[in-house]
Amino acid sequence: MKRIHFLLLLLPALFLRCSEPLHFAPQDDRVVVEAYLYAGEPIADFRLASTIGLGSVDTLAPPINDAQVQLIKNNICYVLTPWNSKGYYTYSERIYTPYDCPTADCIGENTLSIMAGDHFRLEVLYYDKVASAETVVPEKAKNLRLNADGTVIFISPSSYTGDWQTQPGGLFVDDSVIAATFSWEDDGRSWYYVTLENTDIIPELIDPSSSVAYPGKFVSNPFTGGNFPIGMKNFTHYGRHRFTVYSINREYVNLYLSRNQDTRDLNEPLSNMENGLGIFTAFNTTKIDFYVEPQ
């Protein structure tokens, strides 16, 4: 499943560490990792690429399709293999032998599960160098609800202005007219980002005169706290919608916070990969479906 990450909103070279302490990695020929785990979901967002040298005319980093990649959980290794020519790796269930694990003293296992609290180590063997990082799958937000357990939002076309502008750094519209407030249990320490999308098969425009032809997917900035209000202008169409809360780790938050690095700053990009560049992190999600109807 394709997801919108802040890596797409920031400078492509910004990656960072998934466990303290953070460090700056020098630019060289090391592997660049963009690897995400999602609780309860198969692996799809694991990508490897080479670095782009200063002065290069290339705009896209060349993919790496021949690395040896493994995940380790509870001393059990899971070997990832390429599934396309663009540097993406996935896990296919089969019996592995210890010889499949090039750098770890572990045994083979058939089924890979990703659950809250699981500790994972990623190791990438490429040209006799091992790049590695670790992360823990966060707990998901609990008891997500809409407007005190509601399931329908009513919006009047006469009160809808149609045109909208996105907030700087985020894809949600800054609107003072609140149409809905989502809330969940919060421990006071966790970080989140949220998404909103229309999932209706045939969505109907709220304002027929609007220039928004198709529903968009709105993505928030990372934040703390147990509630998120949504302005009316974020709803461009009637029908079924989905609101998703992503529980995120601190390394992902740091990636967002580093987005304003001055282009005159010659420090190397932040990285959480030992002997490599990039980010390895985990997410957990909870979702709620609801409807937007005419008032």
FIKETOR-590271 format. One record per residue (C-alpha): residue in three letters; x negated, z negated, y negated; residue number from 1. Coordinates in steps of 0.001 Angstrom, whole numbers. Example, Ala and Ser with C-alpha at 12.3 -4.5 7.8 and 13.67 -1.06 7.14 Angstrom:
<nodes>
<node residuo="ALA" u="-12300" w="-7800" v="4500" num="1"/>
<node residuo="SER" u="-13670" w="-7140" v="1060" num="2"/>
</nodes>
This chain:
<nodes>
<node residuo="MET" u="0" w="0" v="0" num="1"/>
<node residuo="LYS" u="-1426" w="1075" v="-3320" num="2"/>
<node residuo="ARG" u="-1640" w="-1732" v="-5852" num="3"/>
<node residuo="ILE" u="-2517" w="-1966" v="-9510" num="4"/>
<node residuo="HIS" u="-5555" w="-4166" v="-10065" num="5"/>
<node residuo="PHE" u="-7267" w="-5212" v="-13242" num="6"/>
<node residuo="LEU" u="-10283" w="-3225" v="-12048" num="7"/>
<node residuo="LEU" u="-8252" w="-202" v="-13097" num="8"/>
<node residuo="LEU" u="-7650" w="-1702" v="-16524" num="9"/>
<node residuo="LEU" u="-11204" w="-2831" v="-17196" num="10"/>
<node residuo="LEU" u="-14572" w="-1155" v="-17293" num="11"/>
<node residuo="PRO" u="-15215" w="255" v="-13794" num="12"/>
<node residuo="ALA" u="-18586" w="-1500" v="-13607" num="13"/>
<node residuo="LEU" u="-17170" w="-5008" v="-14014" num="14"/>
<node residuo="PHE" u="-17243" w="-6882" v="-10744" num="15"/>
<node residuo="LEU" u="-17796" w="-10518" v="-10065" num="16"/>
<node residuo="ARG" u="-18497" w="-13372" v="-7862" num="17"/>
<node residuo="CYS" u="-15958" w="-14937" v="-5504" num="18"/>
<node residuo="SER" u="-17777" w="-18250" v="-5228" num="19"/>
<node residuo="GLU" u="-19847" w="-20239" v="-7686" num="20"/>
<node residuo="PRO" u="-22372" w="-19972" v="-9175" num="21"/>
<node residuo="LEU" u="-21896" w="-16616" v="-10837" num="22"/>
<node residuo="HIS" u="-24957" w="-14417" v="-11193" num="23"/>
<node residuo="PHE" u="-25897" w="-11113" v="-12768" num="24"/>
<node residuo="ALA" u="-27027" w="-8407" v="-10390" num="25"/>
<node residuo="PRO" u="-29606" w="-5833" v="-11430" num="26"/>
<node residuo="GLN" u="-28680" w="-2175" v="-11310" num="27"/>
<node residuo="ASP" u="-30206" w="-339" v="-8349" num="28"/>
<node residuo="ASP" u="-29136" w="1548" v="-5249" num="29"/>
<node residuo="ARG" u="-27230" w="-1335" v="-3687" num="30"/>
<node residuo="VAL" u="-23735" w="-972" v="-2282" num="31"/>
<node residuo="VAL" u="-20761" w="-1546" v="-4592" num="32"/>
<node residuo="VAL" u="-17880" w="-3374" v="-2914" num="33"/>
<node residuo="GLU" u="-14222" w="-3501" v="-3956" num="34"/>
<node residuo="ALA" u="-12550" w="-5489" v="-1179" num="35"/>
<node residuo="TYR" u="-9190" w="-7261" v="-1212" num="36"/>
<node residuo="LEU" u="-7452" w="-9334" v="1457" num="37"/>
<node residuo="TYR" u="-3688" w="-9942" v="1376" num="38"/>
<node residuo="ALA" u="-2067" w="-12716" v="3383" num="39"/>
<node residuo="GLY" u="102" w="-11330" v="6165" num="40"/>
<node residuo="GLU" u="-855" w="-7701" v="5553" num="41"/>
<node residuo="PRO" u="-3223" w="-5213" v="7220" num="42"/>
<node residuo="ILE" u="-6501" w="-4300" v="5566" num="43"/>
<node residuo="ALA" u="-6229" w="-1257" v="3312" num="44"/>
<node residuo="ASP" u="-8025" w="-2069" v="40" num="45"/>
<node residuo="PHE" u="-11660" w="-2128" v="1164" num="46"/>
<node residuo="ARG" u="-13814" w="437" v="-603" num="47"/>
<node residuo="LEU" u="-17577" w="978" v="-667" num="48"/>
<node residuo="ALA" u="-19484" w="3131" v="-3132" num="49"/>
<node residuo="SER" u="-22974" w="3731" v="-4472" num="50"/>
<node residuo="THR" u="-24092" w="2848" v="-7983" num="51"/>
<node residuo="ILE" u="-24312" w="5407" v="-10777" num="52"/>
<node residuo="GLY" u="-27690" w="5462" v="-12453" num="53"/>
<node residuo="LEU" u="-28149" w="5336" v="-16221" num="54"/>
<node residuo="GLY" u="-28244" w="8863" v="-17588" num="55"/>
<node residuo="SER" u="-26357" w="10327" v="-14629" num="56"/>
<node residuo="VAL" u="-23781" w="13036" v="-15358" num="57"/>
<node residuo="ASP" u="-21572" w="11737" v="-12536" num="58"/>
<node residuo="THR" u="-18354" w="9987" v="-13559" num="59"/>
<node residuo="LEU" u="-17341" w="8735" v="-10105" num="60"/>
<node residuo="ALA" u="-19538" w="6659" v="-7838" num="61"/>
<node residuo="PRO" u="-20284" w="8448" v="-4539" num="62"/>
<node residuo="PRO" u="-18360" w="6841" v="-1645" num="63"/>
<node residuo="ILE" u="-20179" w="5215" v="1263" num="64"/>
<node residuo="ASN" u="-18670" w="6138" v="4630" num="65"/>
<node residuo="ASP" u="-21450" w="5157" v="7023" num="66"/>
<node residuo="ALA" u="-21992" w="1433" v="6434" num="67"/>
<node residuo="GLN" u="-21534" w="-1258" v="9084" num="68"/>
<node residuo="VAL" u="-18810" w="-3583" v="7793" num="69"/>
<node residuo="GLN" u="-17517" w="-6789" v="9317" num="70"/>
<node residuo="LEU" u="-15317" w="-9741" v="8449" num="71"/>
<node residuo="ILE" u="-16084" w="-13141" v="9925" num="72"/>
<node residuo="LYS" u="-13492" w="-15892" v="10341" num="73"/>
<node residuo="ASN" u="-14029" w="-18987" v="12490" num="74"/>
<node residuo="ASN" u="-17217" w="-17416" v="13894" num="75"/>
<node residuo="ILE" u="-15240" w="-14408" v="15119" num="76"/>
<node residuo="CYS" u="-16201" w="-10998" v="13800" num="77"/>
<node residuo="TYR" u="-13838" w="-8144" v="13038" num="78"/>
<node residuo="VAL" u="-15449" w="-4730" v="12628" num="79"/>
<node residuo="LEU" u="-14084" w="-2427" v="9920" num="80"/>
<node residuo="THR" u="-14369" w="1343" v="10218" num="81"/>
<node residuo="PRO" u="-13851" w="4214" v="7713" num="82"/>
<node residuo="TRP" u="-10350" w="5686" v="7632" num="83"/>
<node residuo="ASN" u="-10957" w="8473" v="5124" num="84"/>
<node residuo="SER" u="-13808" w="10223" v="3331" num="85"/>
<node residuo="LYS" u="-13391" w="8257" v="95" num="86"/>
<node residuo="GLY" u="-15209" w="5111" v="1170" num="87"/>
<node residuo="TYR" u="-12168" w="3152" v="2387" num="88"/>
<node residuo="TYR" u="-12448" w="950" v="5466" num="89"/>
<node residuo="THR" u="-9818" w="-659" v="7675" num="90"/>
<node residuo="TYR" u="-9526" w="-2750" v="10819" num="91"/>
<node residuo="SER" u="-8284" w="-1255" v="14091" num="92"/>
<node residuo="GLU" u="-7351" w="-3613" v="16893" num="93"/>
<node residuo="ARG" u="-9580" w="-3247" v="19936" num="94"/>
<node residuo="ILE" u="-11922" w="-5416" v="21959" num="95"/>
<node residuo="TYR" u="-15336" w="-5740" v="20328" num="96"/>
<node residuo="THR" u="-18580" w="-6883" v="21872" num="97"/>
<node residuo="PRO" u="-21291" w="-8983" v="20217" num="98"/>
<node residuo="TYR" u="-23274" w="-5745" v="19791" num="99"/>
<node residuo="ASP" u="-20651" w="-4540" v="17318" num="100"/>
<node residuo="CYS" u="-21598" w="-7361" v="14944" num="101"/>
<node residuo="PRO" u="-24967" w="-6362" v="13491" num="102"/>
<node residuo="THR" u="-25725" w="-9503" v="11488" num="103"/>
<node residuo="ALA" u="-23656" w="-12395" v="12848" num="104"/>
<node residuo="ASP" u="-23745" w="-14548" v="15952" num="105"/>
<node residuo="CYS" u="-20096" w="-14098" v="16855" num="106"/>
<node residuo="ILE" u="-17787" w="-12792" v="19550" num="107"/>
<node residuo="GLY" u="-15238" w="-9999" v="19602" num="108"/>
<node residuo="GLU" u="-11535" w="-10479" v="18990" num="109"/>
<node residuo="ASN" u="-8562" w="-8125" v="19117" num="110"/>
<node residuo="THR" u="-6081" w="-9418" v="16529" num="111"/>
<node residuo="LEU" u="-6934" w="-10123" v="12903" num="112"/>
<node residuo="SER" u="-4588" w="-12437" v="11006" num="113"/>
<node residuo="ILE" u="-4862" w="-13287" v="7306" num="114"/>
<node residuo="MET" u="-3211" w="-16573" v="6383" num="115"/>
<node residuo="ALA" u="-3316" w="-19097" v="3539" num="116"/>
<node residuo="GLY" u="-6379" w="-21320" v="3799" num="117"/>
<node residuo="ASP" u="-8379" w="-18878" v="5931" num="118"/>
<node residuo="HIS" u="-12051" w="-18665" v="4993" num="119"/>
<node residuo="PHE" u="-13567" w="-15192" v="5287" num="120"/>
<node residuo="ARG" u="-17096" w="-13903" v="4993" num="121"/>
<node residuo="LEU" u="-17700" w="-10207" v="4367" num="122"/>
<node residuo="GLU" u="-20952" w="-8586" v="5464" num="123"/>
<node residuo="VAL" u="-21967" w="-4996" v="4770" num="124"/>
<node residuo="LEU" u="-25059" w="-3562" v="6447" num="125"/>
<node residuo="TYR" u="-26340" w="-470" v="4659" num="126"/>
<node residuo="TYR" u="-29874" w="937" v="4781" num="127"/>
<node residuo="ASP" u="-31246" w="-2277" v="6309" num="128"/>
<node residuo="LYS" u="-29763" w="-4438" v="3540" num="129"/>
<node residuo="VAL" u="-26952" w="-6918" v="4114" num="130"/>
<node residuo="ALA" u="-24555" w="-7484" v="1206" num="131"/>
<node residuo="SER" u="-22272" w="-10490" v="1664" num="132"/>
<node residuo="ALA" u="-19660" w="-12655" v="-45" num="133"/>
<node residuo="GLU" u="-17057" w="-15274" v="877" num="134"/>
<node residuo="THR" u="-13503" w="-16052" v="-184" num="135"/>
<node residuo="VAL" u="-10534" w="-18225" v="793" num="136"/>
<node residuo="VAL" u="-6940" w="-16985" v="1022" num="137"/>
<node residuo="PRO" u="-4901" w="-18916" v="-1597" num="138"/>
<node residuo="GLU" u="-1527" w="-20554" v="-1017" num="139"/>
<node residuo="LYS" u="1479" w="-18528" v="-2125" num="140"/>
<node residuo="ALA" u="3837" w="-19636" v="-4880" num="141"/>
<node residuo="LYS" u="6757" w="-21588" v="-3420" num="142"/>
<node residuo="ASN" u="10464" w="-21674" v="-4288" num="143"/>
<node residuo="LEU" u="10460" w="-18597" v="-6488" num="144"/>
<node residuo="ARG" u="13792" w="-18248" v="-8265" num="145"/>
<node residuo="LEU" u="15482" w="-16328" v="-11066" num="146"/>
<node residuo="ASN" u="17409" w="-18136" v="-13819" num="147"/>
<node residuo="ALA" u="18297" w="-21175" v="-11686" num="148"/>
<node residuo="ASP" u="18902" w="-19271" v="-8430" num="149"/>
<node residuo="GLY" u="20522" w="-16186" v="-9922" num="150"/>
<node residuo="THR" u="20410" w="-12714" v="-8367" num="151"/>
<node residuo="VAL" u="21835" w="-10520" v="-11160" num="152"/>
<node residuo="ILE" u="20752" w="-9816" v="-14745" num="153"/>
<node residuo="PHE" u="23337" w="-8319" v="-17093" num="154"/>
<node residuo="ILE" u="22125" w="-6069" v="-19907" num="155"/>
<node residuo="SER" u="24297" w="-4301" v="-22446" num="156"/>
<node residuo="PRO" u="23263" w="-762" v="-23444" num="157"/>
<node residuo="SER" u="24190" w="-1557" v="-27044" num="158"/>
<node residuo="SER" u="21570" w="-4312" v="-27198" num="159"/>
<node residuo="TYR" u="18827" w="-2221" v="-25629" num="160"/>
<node residuo="THR" u="16450" w="-500" v="-28043" num="161"/>
<node residuo="GLY" u="14956" w="1970" v="-25560" num="162"/>
<node residuo="ASP" u="11427" w="2566" v="-26866" num="163"/>
<node residuo="TRP" u="8711" w="57" v="-26046" num="164"/>
<node residuo="GLN" u="5018" w="-690" v="-26473" num="165"/>
<node residuo="THR" u="2764" w="-2486" v="-24033" num="166"/>
<node residuo="GLN" u="873" w="-5648" v="-24842" num="167"/>
<node residuo="PRO" u="-2892" w="-5345" v="-25346" num="168"/>
<node residuo="GLY" u="-4527" w="-6047" v="-21973" num="169"/>
<node residuo="GLY" u="-1307" w="-6022" v="-19981" num="170"/>
<node residuo="LEU" u="1502" w="-3743" v="-18925" num="171"/>
<node residuo="PHE" u="4408" w="-6024" v="-19785" num="172"/>
<node residuo="VAL" u="6301" w="-5334" v="-22980" num="173"/>
<node residuo="ASP" u="6068" w="-7943" v="-25712" num="174"/>
<node residuo="ASP" u="9741" w="-8580" v="-26466" num="175"/>
<node residuo="SER" u="11216" w="-11631" v="-28163" num="176"/>
<node residuo="VAL" u="14622" w="-11069" v="-26508" num="177"/>
<node residuo="ILE" u="14297" w="-12768" v="-23113" num="178"/>
<node residuo="ALA" u="16426" w="-11225" v="-20367" num="179"/>
<node residuo="ALA" u="15213" w="-13324" v="-17417" num="180"/>
<node residuo="THR" u="12961" w="-16251" v="-16570" num="181"/>
<node residuo="PHE" u="11355" w="-16610" v="-13161" num="182"/>
<node residuo="SER" u="10036" w="-19985" v="-12018" num="183"/>
<node residuo="TRP" u="8278" w="-21508" v="-9009" num="184"/>
<node residuo="GLU" u="6472" w="-24660" v="-7936" num="185"/>
<node residuo="ASP" u="3056" w="-24994" v="-9552" num="186"/>
<node residuo="ASP" u="275" w="-27453" v="-8744" num="187"/>
<node residuo="GLY" u="-1286" w="-27249" v="-12206" num="188"/>
<node residuo="ARG" u="-4502" w="-25659" v="-10913" num="189"/>
<node residuo="SER" u="-3494" w="-22258" v="-9552" num="190"/>
<node residuo="TRP" u="-3737" w="-18892" v="-11252" num="191"/>
<node residuo="TYR" u="-1293" w="-16016" v="-10927" num="192"/>
<node residuo="TYR" u="-379" w="-12570" v="-12087" num="193"/>
<node residuo="VAL" u="3044" w="-10993" v="-11651" num="194"/>
<node residuo="THR" u="4512" w="-7513" v="-11283" num="195"/>
<node residuo="LEU" u="7956" w="-6086" v="-11945" num="196"/>
<node residuo="GLU" u="9251" w="-2803" v="-10539" num="197"/>
<node residuo="ASN" u="12524" w="-973" v="-10049" num="198"/>
<node residuo="THR" u="13073" w="-284" v="-6326" num="199"/>
<node residuo="ASP" u="16433" w="1468" v="-6577" num="200"/>
<node residuo="ILE" u="16734" w="4819" v="-4795" num="201"/>
<node residuo="ILE" u="18567" w="6429" v="-7723" num="202"/>
<node residuo="PRO" u="17828" w="4317" v="-10818" num="203"/>
<node residuo="GLU" u="20094" w="4814" v="-13835" num="204"/>
<node residuo="LEU" u="18771" w="4609" v="-17387" num="205"/>
<node residuo="ILE" u="20081" w="1688" v="-19409" num="206"/>
<node residuo="ASP" u="19768" w="3702" v="-22607" num="207"/>
<node residuo="PRO" u="20362" w="7433" v="-21962" num="208"/>
<node residuo="SER" u="18594" w="8283" v="-25223" num="209"/>
<node residuo="SER" u="15403" w="6522" v="-24150" num="210"/>
<node residuo="SER" u="12175" w="8489" v="-23752" num="211"/>
<node residuo="VAL" u="11360" w="6528" v="-20572" num="212"/>
<node residuo="ALA" u="12300" w="9002" v="-17837" num="213"/>
<node residuo="TYR" u="11214" w="7008" v="-14782" num="214"/>
<node residuo="PRO" u="10883" w="3277" v="-14090" num="215"/>
<node residuo="GLY" u="7380" w="1915" v="-14545" num="216"/>
<node residuo="LYS" u="5582" w="-892" v="-12774" num="217"/>
<node residuo="PHE" u="4772" w="-3749" v="-15122" num="218"/>
<node residuo="VAL" u="1741" w="-5965" v="-14484" num="219"/>
<node residuo="SER" u="927" w="-9212" v="-16284" num="220"/>
<node residuo="ASN" u="-2395" w="-10705" v="-17274" num="221"/>
<node residuo="PRO" u="-3629" w="-13698" v="-15212" num="222"/>
<node residuo="PHE" u="-2091" w="-16987" v="-16289" num="223"/>
<node residuo="THR" u="-1442" w="-20577" v="-15231" num="224"/>
<node residuo="GLY" u="1895" w="-22357" v="-15035" num="225"/>
<node residuo="GLY" u="5093" w="-22162" v="-13021" num="226"/>
<node residuo="ASN" u="7296" w="-19790" v="-14988" num="227"/>
<node residuo="PHE" u="7299" w="-16310" v="-16480" num="228"/>
<node residuo="PRO" u="9883" w="-15021" v="-19007" num="229"/>
<node residuo="ILE" u="10559" w="-11283" v="-19159" num="230"/>
<node residuo="GLY" u="11765" w="-9510" v="-22278" num="231"/>
<node residuo="MET" u="14733" w="-7166" v="-22206" num="232"/>
<node residuo="LYS" u="12645" w="-4070" v="-22973" num="233"/>
<node residuo="ASN" u="10857" w="-4391" v="-19630" num="234"/>
<node residuo="PHE" u="14081" w="-3286" v="-17954" num="235"/>
<node residuo="THR" u="14497" w="441" v="-18579" num="236"/>
<node residuo="HIS" u="16841" w="1172" v="-15662" num="237"/>
<node residuo="TYR" u="19726" w="-451" v="-13847" num="238"/>
<node residuo="GLY" u="19664" w="-1144" v="-10127" num="239"/>
<node residuo="ARG" u="17568" w="-3102" v="-7695" num="240"/>
<node residuo="HIS" u="14312" w="-4670" v="-8888" num="241"/>
<node residuo="ARG" u="11489" w="-6652" v="-7326" num="242"/>
<node residuo="PHE" u="9489" w="-9419" v="-8997" num="243"/>
<node residuo="THR" u="6242" w="-10411" v="-7243" num="244"/>
<node residuo="VAL" u="4003" w="-13403" v="-7915" num="245"/>
<node residuo="TYR" u="368" w="-12925" v="-6849" num="246"/>
<node residuo="SER" u="-1613" w="-16109" v="-6244" num="247"/>
<node residuo="ILE" u="-5200" w="-15280" v="-7166" num="248"/>
<node residuo="ASN" u="-8630" w="-16843" v="-6885" num="249"/>
<node residuo="ARG" u="-10883" w="-17814" v="-9742" num="250"/>
<node residuo="GLU" u="-13225" w="-14891" v="-9152" num="251"/>
<node residuo="TYR" u="-10422" w="-12488" v="-9955" num="252"/>
<node residuo="VAL" u="-9579" w="-14442" v="-13102" num="253"/>
<node residuo="ASN" u="-13217" w="-14272" v="-14185" num="254"/>
<node residuo="LEU" u="-13113" w="-10515" v="-13731" num="255"/>
<node residuo="TYR" u="-10254" w="-10316" v="-16200" num="256"/>
<node residuo="LEU" u="-11888" w="-12710" v="-18650" num="257"/>
<node residuo="SER" u="-15048" w="-10599" v="-18646" num="258"/>
<node residuo="ARG" u="-13181" w="-7469" v="-19757" num="259"/>
<node residuo="ASN" u="-14248" w="-7839" v="-23399" num="260"/>
<node residuo="GLN" u="-17961" w="-7505" v="-22737" num="261"/>
<node residuo="ASP" u="-19588" w="-5849" v="-25748" num="262"/>
<node residuo="THR" u="-20886" w="-2360" v="-24964" num="263"/>
<node residuo="ARG" u="-24087" w="-3339" v="-26796" num="264"/>
<node residuo="ASP" u="-24654" w="-6158" v="-24307" num="265"/>
<node residuo="LEU" u="-27348" w="-5039" v="-21893" num="266"/>
<node residuo="ASN" u="-26597" w="-7724" v="-19305" num="267"/>
<node residuo="GLU" u="-25865" w="-6309" v="-15873" num="268"/>
<node residuo="PRO" u="-22303" w="-6508" v="-14513" num="269"/>
<node residuo="LEU" u="-21272" w="-9782" v="-12942" num="270"/>
<node residuo="SER" u="-21247" w="-9628" v="-9154" num="271"/>
<node residuo="ASN" u="-20251" w="-11951" v="-6328" num="272"/>
<node residuo="MET" u="-22052" w="-9952" v="-3657" num="273"/>
<node residuo="GLU" u="-25381" w="-11229" v="-2446" num="274"/>
<node residuo="ASN" u="-27668" w="-8162" v="-2251" num="275"/>
<node residuo="GLY" u="-24894" w="-5989" v="-3645" num="276"/>
<node residuo="LEU" u="-22409" w="-5445" v="-6435" num="277"/>
<node residuo="GLY" u="-18654" w="-5824" v="-6557" num="278"/>
<node residuo="ILE" u="-15869" w="-8211" v="-5686" num="279"/>
<node residuo="PHE" u="-14493" w="-9642" v="-2461" num="280"/>
<node residuo="THR" u="-11382" w="-11751" v="-2939" num="281"/>
<node residuo="ALA" u="-8017" w="-12647" v="-1421" num="282"/>
<node residuo="PHE" u="-4408" w="-12771" v="-2594" num="283"/>
<node residuo="ASN" u="-1135" w="-14283" v="-1468" num="284"/>
<node residuo="THR" u="2264" w="-13101" v="-2655" num="285"/>
<node residuo="THR" u="5881" w="-14137" v="-2837" num="286"/>
<node residuo="LYS" u="8701" w="-11821" v="-3898" num="287"/>
<node residuo="ILE" u="12297" w="-11903" v="-5058" num="288"/>
<node residuo="ASP" u="14752" w="-8999" v="-5238" num="289"/>
<node residuo="PHE" u="17501" w="-8906" v="-7840" num="290"/>
<node residuo="TYR" u="19791" w="-6491" v="-9647" num="291"/>
<node residuo="VAL" u="20177" w="-5356" v="-13238" num="292"/>
<node residuo="GLU" u="23774" w="-4401" v="-14066" num="293"/>
<node residuo="PRO" u="25727" w="-3379" v="-17187" num="294"/>
<node residuo="GLN" u="27189" w="-6242" v="-19150" num="295"/>
</nodes>
